[in-house]
Amino acid sequence: MCGIVGYVGKRPAAPILVEGLHRLEYRGYDSAGLATPEAGGLRVIKTEGRVQQLRNLIKEEIPAAVGIAHTRWATHGEPSDANAHPHLDSAGRIALVHNGIIENSDRLRAQLTAEGVSFASETDTEALAHLIGRLMAAEDAPSLEEAVRAALSRVEGTYGIVVLDRDNPDHLVVARNGSPIVLGIGEGEMFVASDVAALVRHTQQVVYLDDGELAVVRSDEFHTSTLAVEASPVVKSPTTVDLVADDYELGGSTDFMSKEIHEQPTALARALSGRLNERFATAHLGGINMEPRELRAIRRVKFLGCGSSYYAGQMGAQLVEELARIPADAEPASEFRYRNPVVEADTLYVALSQSGETLDTLAAAQELKRKGGQLLGVVNVVGSAIARECGSGIFLHAGPEVSVASTKALTNTATSLAMLGLLLGRVRDLSTADGKRIVAGLRRLPEQVAEILAQEQAVAQVAARFADTRSMFFVGRVRGWPVAREGAQKLKEISYVHAEAYQASELKHGPLALIDNTMPTVIVVPDDELLSKNIGTIEEIKARSGAVIAVTNAELPAGLVDAELRVPRNETELDPILFTIPLQLFAYHLAAKLGRDIDRPRNLAKSVTVE
């Protein structure tokens, strides 16, 4: 969940490092720092706070053409100058930046302290810096590569690391286990980062490290091998990323969340392009690599994701059950591997992750592969760990998503799962007529999302009316239930207003006790077979003086609700995709009214690569 940048080449490293950190700040913004070699030592500049504060501390040009840098999301130790990366060994020879968690750091710290080592921070990372430094200080000192291998053999946990040696500053050593690391290949220069966002200004040629791999990176070459002490070479071929620096720029938008909300019609059109087949009234998902006979053999579908991906998985489960008439459900990936799941041969498991690096989801995918489960990945980043682990699946085509709160990736995930449901339905009993109806409905989504976005000011006015609220309920039935959960999550994460989501029928089984004139309820009200039930729920809330905001495409009785967020009509099965859009706008404008830092909500980061 932190950002790493490394550089070795011919240009001054510091501007490249700081600019790269700026592009990775969505991965962590508690503190930032860099290290470069200088005569007789290492120059380390680090600070609590944002990358701009680090930039302000650099008062003069730093000539070094090699360096490492980091922007942190705190795990061990509060945000502070001392806990900021890079961390050094006792001799000030080794500098190290690290993403992940060293799970046995307390034991390592105790051992090192007993050996006379003094620690300067509360972090788990510093223990690793000292381990490497002590190995390098031995009489029969190994190379930096060998020292990193030996030190990591004592480490339990996850890491993506980059290590710089003051005495041999012509190369960096990089290693990965559970936290992403990518190499960028330039002309006479090399880059290292935890995300390609930091690289695309300089190169589109990249190499992804896999778990259990190490790389030695020099300005004109790199060598990769396994992490084992008895290492074996690993051949890596560069790939080209279809991204440019402008993909990570705000353009004319005030923040990335607003930009990405408004990119949804275009992103949806990309996701649908070439994937809808009118002739056979189905979807063509080439990345799945399953024949119709194999698809027909599936007896259950389980979606695994975290946060918004989990809620999109709930939407997908509802769609699969409606369209394919086979059991489907969604489960938090963070819980899956710990409950010793029963893995069934005829179940299709679908791992959902915007970044493709979410550690909990990656671990669930690895557990499934170990047990022989049928596995698909649904991700937004080509070459990501989950994409490589699954081997087949659906690429979201949402484009880079920088804001911590997911918008266009969530919408494209739900739409991709609708296409999966359509494909599964059409190899079973979904009629051609119903298939054509869903295909037509999917084709209408981009223009209908644009229609909702055109009502932004009306949504902003509703949000402003409720900006002083301290807590809200979000409720919905069946198709509306995951929409309510996603709406509550958006409000919580960017506005810090407490919000709870409930199935509408559950209100009267306890939560209704909290309803009064200070507790508004957002209710998802599709014009479907449950409309009268939802109107009944609204009446129960109104009878207890609760304000009601309805997200609806139905014609509700005059005066029934206090505010409406209108949604155009599509096919009933596709309602959840459209109903999430006004709730994104509602959360955004309520947070803006409260003056929140919308792209960087406190305590959160974009790519969750720790447990």
N, C-alpha and C positions, 0 to 999 in steps of 0.2 A: 504494500500500500504506500510505499515511499518511492521517490524518484531517484534514479542513478544516472549519472552521465560520466563518461570517461573519454579522454582524447590523447592520442599520441601522433605527432606529425611534425610539420614545419612551421605552422602558424602559432602565435601566442594562444595558449590553451584557455586562459581565464574567460575571455569574452564568449568563446564557444561553450564553455561549461555553464556559464550563467544564463546564456540564452537557452540552452537545453533545459536547464532547471525550470526556467519560466514556462516552457511548454509542458513540463511534467508537474506543474504545481497542483494540478487537480488530483495527483496521487498522494499529496501530503504537503502541508503548509504550516506545520508547527515550528519548524526551524530549517535552516539551510546552511550549507558550508561547502568549502572546497579546499583542496590541498594541491600544491605544486612544489617541485623541487627548487631549491635555490642554493647558492654557494654555502656548503657546510651544513645544510639542513633541509627542513621542509617548511614552507610557508603555509600556514593553516589559518583560514579566515572563516569564522562561523558565528551564527547568531540565532537566537530565538526569533521567531517571526517569519515573515514572507521573504521571497527571493529578492524583492526590491530592497529590503533592508540589507541583505548581503551585498547587493550591487552598490549601495551607498557606502559600504565600508571599504570598497576597493578604491583607494585614493590615487593610485599611480599604476602605470602600465606594468604588468607582470610578464616578463619575457619568456618564461618557461614554455616549452612546446609540448609538455605532457602534464596531465593532471586528472584528478577525480573530483566529483562533486555529488551532492546529495540534498534532497529536500525530504523532510521527515514527517511521518505520521506516527505519533508517539505510541510505543507499546511498553517498553521497559524504561521507566523514568519519565518525569514530567517534561514538558517542553522547556528547554533552557539552553543557554549558551554551552554549558558543560556537556549536556546530553546530545547536542547536535553532532552529526557526523561531518567530516571524517573523524575516526578515532585513531590514536597513535599507540605504539608500544612504549615501554618505559624509556628506551633509548632515543625515541623520536626518529627512528629510522623507517618504520613501517607505518603507512597510512592506509586505512581501510574504510570503505563504505559498504553497507549491508542492508538488504531488505529481507524480511522474514523474522523468525523467532528462533533463538537458540534455546531449546527446552531444558538443557542441562547446564545453563549458564551459572546457576547458583553453586552447583558442585564445582564447576571449573573455577569460578571466582574464589571459592574457599581454598581450593588447592593452590592457586596462584598466590593468594594472600599468604598462605602458610610458607610459601617459597620466598616471601619478601617483596612481592609485587604490590605497589600502591595503585589504587584505581582513582581515576579523575572524574568518573561519571557513574551513573546508576544503570547504565545500559547493559544489555546482554552482549552487544557487539564488541565492547572493549575487551572482553575476555579473549575473543578470537584474535584481536590485534596483538595482545600480549603473548598468546601461544605462538603465533608466527614469529614475532620478534625474538622470543627466547630461543627458538630453533635456529634463527639466523645468527644469533650471537654465540652459538656453540663453536668449539674449536674446529670441529669437522663440519663447518656450516654447509648446509645444503643450498641449492639454488632457491630462489623465491618460489619457483614452481613446485619444487620438492617440499619446501617448508609448508606451503599452502596445503598440499595433499596430506602431509602428516598431521597438520593441525586439524583439518576437517575430518580426519579419521576419528578424532576424539569428540566430534560435535554431534549432538542429536538435535534434530529440528529441521527448519527450512531456511534456505538462504539463496540469495543472489548477491555475489560479492565482487568487488573490484579492489585489487591491492596494488599499491605503489611502493617501490623500494627506493629510498633516498640515494643509496649507493649505486644503484643500477637503474637510472631513470629513463632508459631507452625502451622500456616495455611495461606492460600491465599484465597482471594475472587475474583471470576472471573464472568464476565457478558458479554452477547453478545446481540447486536441489529444491524444487518446489516454488521458486520465485523467478519470474521471467528475466532473461538476459538476452539481448540481441546485439550483434556486432554490425557496424556499418562500414562498408568498404569504399574508401575514396582513392584518389590518385596521390600516392605518397603520404597518405594519412589514414588513420583508422579511428573509429568511434565505438563506444560502448554505451548502452543505455538499457533501461528497464522497459522502454516503450519506443516504438519507431517514431513517435511524435517528436522526439528529441533529435532524430537523425535526418528527417526528410528535407530539411533545408540544405543539407550537405550531400546527401546521396540517397539513391533508391535501391542500391545493392546491399542486401542484408543477409546475415546468417543467424539463424536462431539456435541457441544452445538448448539441448535437451537436459532433463534431469540426470544427474550423475556425470556431467561433463565439465571439463576444464579447458580454458583457452589461454594461450600466451599470445599477446597482441603487440606487434611492433608496427612502426609507421608504414612498412612496405609488405607486411605479411602477417599471417596468423597461423597458429597450429592448434588443433583441437585433439583431445584425448579423453579417455575415461578418467574418472576421479580416483579410482582405486590406486593404492600405493604402487601396485604392479600395473602400471598404466598401459593401455593399448591405444594406438592412434585411431582417430575417428575422422573419416573423410566427410567434409561438409561442402556442399555446393551453394554458392550465393543464389538468392532469389530476388526478383524485382518486386517492390511494393508499389501498388497503384495509388500512391498518395503524393501530394505536394504540400509545401509549407502553407499555402493559402487555405488548405483544408482545416487548419488549426487557427485561423485568424477570425476575429470578430466581424470583420466587414463593417457594416453600418449598424450592427446590433449593440445594445447596451451591455449585454452579457451573453454567455454561451447558452444558457437555458432558453432564453427567448429566441435566440438564433435557431436552436435545434427544434424547438416547438414549431417554428414556422417553416422548417425544412421538411416537415413530415409529408406533405403531399408529394414532393419530389422523391423523398426516400421510399415512400410506399410504391410509387410508380416503378422505381428501380427493382424493388423486391418482387413485384408482380411481372415484370417484363420477361417475356419468353417462357413463363411458367404456367400459363393458362391455356388449356386446349379446348376450344369451342366444339370441335368436331366430335370428340368423345366425352365432352362435358366433364373434364377432370383437370388435375394439375400435373405438370411435368416437373419433377424435382430430381434432376439428374444426379445430384450428389448423394442420393440415398443408396444407389447401387443394389436395389432389391427387385427381383422379378415379381410379376403379379402373383405367382404361386406362393412365393415367400411372404408377400404381404397378406395373402389370404390366410396363411398359417398363424398369423398373430392373433392371440386371444385376449390380450390385455396390453394397455399402454400406460406407462408411468413416466411422468415428467419430473425432473429434478432440477431445482434452481434455488437461488437465494434472493431475498428481497423482491424487487420488481420482476425478476425473471421467474420467481416462484409464483407470483400472482398471474403472470402471463401463462405459466404452465397450468394454473387452475382454469383459465379461460380456454386453453387448448384442450384440457380434459373434457370440459363441457361440450366443446365442438366435436371432438372425436366420438363421444357417446351419442350425440344427436345425429351426426352424419354417418358414422360407420356402425353404430349400434353394437359396440364392443365396450367392455368396462375400461374406464380410464380414470386416473386420479393423478394428483400432484403432491409432492412431498418436499419439504425443505432438504436440500442436499446436505446441509450441515448436520442433520440427524441421521442420514441414511446409513452410513457405514458403521455408526456406533451401535446400532440396534441389531447387528448381525442379521441383515435382511435375507429373506428367502428369495433366491434368484431363480425365476422360472424360465425354462427354455423357450416357451411360446409367448413371453412378454417382451415388448419392445420398450427399451429404456431410452429416454431422450434427455440429454444433458443440455441445460440452457444457461448461457452466459454471454453477456454483452462483450466483455473483454476477452473471453476465452481463457482467462488466467485465474478465475475465482477459485481459491484453494479448496474450499469445501466441495465445490462441484467437481473439480479435478480429482480429488480424492475419492469421491463417489464413483466417478467414471473408472478410475483405476481398480477399485474394489469390484465393480461389475465385470471388467475385463478378466480379472483374476478368477472370477467365478463363472466365466463363460457366458455372460449375458449378452443379448443382442443390443447394440449401443449405437445411437446416433447423436451427433453434436449439432446444436443450433447456436451459432456464434456470429459475432460481427467482425472478428479479426482473423484474416487469413494467416495461417502459420502459427496461430496461438497454441498453447499447450493442450487445451481441450480439443481443438480441431485435430491436432496431430494424434492425440490419444484415441479419439473416436475413429478417425480414419475416413468416415463418411458422415454426411449430414446435410444441413441447410445453412448456407451463408446468408446473413441478414441484409447485406447491401444497404445498411443505414448510413454509411459514411461515418467519419470520426465523431464520437460523442465525448465532449470534454466536460460538460457540467456534471457534477456528482449525481444529481437527480436525473434518472433515465427517463427520456421522453420518446424520441424517435426510435431508439432501439427496442423499447417495450412495444410500441405500436407495430414495428416490423416483426417482432417475435410473435405477437398474437396473430398477425396476418399470415405468417409462415406456418403457424400451427393450424390455422384454418385451411390452408392448402393441403397440409398433411392429412387433416380430417377428411377433406374432399377426396384425396387420393385413396385413402383407406375405404371410404364409403363406396367409391365407384368400383372397386374390385369386389365389393360385396353386393349389398342390396339397394344402394342409393340409386334411384331411377335416373334415367337420362334427363327427364324434365327437372327434377330437383337439382341434378348436377349443373344443368344450364342456369338455373335460378341462382345458385351459389356463385358460379363463374361470373355471371352478370353483376351480382352484388359486390364481388371482390373488385371488379373493374371500376365500379362507381366510387370506391373508397377514397382515392386521392382527391377527387373534386369535392366530395362531401366533407372531408377533413378541412379543405380550404374554405368551404362554406361555414364551418364552425369557427375557424380562425378569424373569419371576417366579422364575427360577433364579439371580438375580444373586448371592446370597450364596454359592452353590456355586462360581460362577465366581470370585468374590473370593477364596475359599479357595485355589483353584488358583493364582491370580495371586500370592498371598502366598507360596506354596511356592517360586516361581521368581523372587522379587523380587531376590535376590542375584546372579542370572545376569548376566553381562557381555555375552553375545551369544547369539542364537538363529537357527535356520533356520526358515523357513516354507515348506512344500512342498505341492504339489497337482498333480493331473493334469486336463487339459482343462477341465471346468467349475470345478474346484478351483483352477486356476492363478491366475486374477485374484483370487480370494478370498485366496489366500496372499499375493499382492503387496499387496493392500489391508491385510491383517492386519499384515504387516511394516511398512508405512508408518505405521499407527496407533501401533504400539509405539515406533518410532523417534521420531516427531514429538512425542509427549507424555511419554514416559518417559526418552528419551535412551539407552535400551538398544540396542546395535547389533543389527540384524536384517537378514537377507538372505532373499529369496524365490527359490526355484528350482522349476522343473518337476521333479516327483518322479523322473522317469527320468534327469534330469541329475545327480543326486547322485553316481552312480557314475562320472561322467565328470570328476571333479575334486574337488568340494566334500566328498565323503565323507571325504577326508583329514583334515578338521577335526573329525570326529565323535569325541567321547570323553565321559567322564563329566561334563565341564564345559559341554558344548554341547547344550542341549535342542533338540528339533525339534517344531514345531507342524505337524501334517499334517492336511489337509482330506480327509475320508474319506466321501464320499456312498455310500449303498447303491445303487450302479449297476453297470453292466457292467464297471467297472474296480476293483471292490472287491478282488478277489484280487490284482491288481497292487499296490494300495495296501498290502495286508497284507504282501506281499513286501517292499515298501520299509521298512515298520516293522520287519520281521525283520532287514533289513540294518543298520538303525540300532541295534537292540537288541544285535546281535552285536558291536557296537563300543562297548558300554556307554553309548550315548546314551539320555537320557531322552526319552520321547515323550508329547506331549499331542495327543490326537485330537479334532478337531471333527467330529462324526459323527452320522448318524441310522441307522447300521447296528448290528447286534449283533456286536460283535467278540469273538474268543475271550477267555475269562477270563484276566486277568493279562498280556495282550499289551501294554497301554500303561500308562503311569504315571498318567495322568489323562485324563478324558473331559469334553468340553464338548458337552452333548447338544442336538440340534436335532430338532424334530418333522418328520415326513414330509409332503412335498407332492409335486407332480409333479416328476420328475427334472430337467426343464429349468429349473425355478425354484429349485433347490437353492441356487445362489450367493447369491440375495437373502437367504435365511434364514441361511446359513452366515456371513455377515459380522457378524451381530448379536453372537454370543458373543465374537468377536474384538474388537469395540468394547469390550465389558465387560472383557475380559481386559486390554487395553491400559490402560483407564481405571483399574482397580483396582491394577494393577502400578505405574502412575505415582503413584497416590494413596499407596500404601505407601512409595514413595520420596520423598514430600513435594514432588512437582513442582507447578509452577504450570500446572495442566492447561489452562485456557482460553487461556493466553498462552505457549505454548512458545517457548523462546529462539530468536532469529534468524528467526522466522516471523511472518507476518501473514495475515489472512484473505483479503483481496481483492488478488490479485497484479496490480498495474497497471504494473509495470515488467518489463523483460526480465531 
